[in-house]
Amino acid sequence: NTAVTGFIFTMFDSNGDPIAGLTLTAQRNIDGAGWVNFVNAGAIANLTLGAYSLDIAAADFNGGEIACRFSATGAKELQFKIRTI
């Protein structure tokens, strides 16, 4: 239940190359409760070379295991899990 400022991740196209300029959907799943949008999902910053930044609200990390999913048309879906305990 702690906010994270400037969480950076990279998106890739089907060839595995970084891809910039995407309109992303950012979702999280807390302890298997189902997918919902991150609180700040609408404010993802497009950095450079396929890198993006998201400020994650404390409520998005209020659990033991947080599954994250980032997707956009033209990009491979990115999924990973964070264990907070």
Buried (B, 14 or more C-beta within 10 A) or exposed (E): EEBEEEBEBBBBEEEEEEBEEBEBBBBBBBEEEEEEEBBBBEEBEBBEEBBBBBBBBEEBBEBEEBBBBBBBEEBBEBEEEBEEE
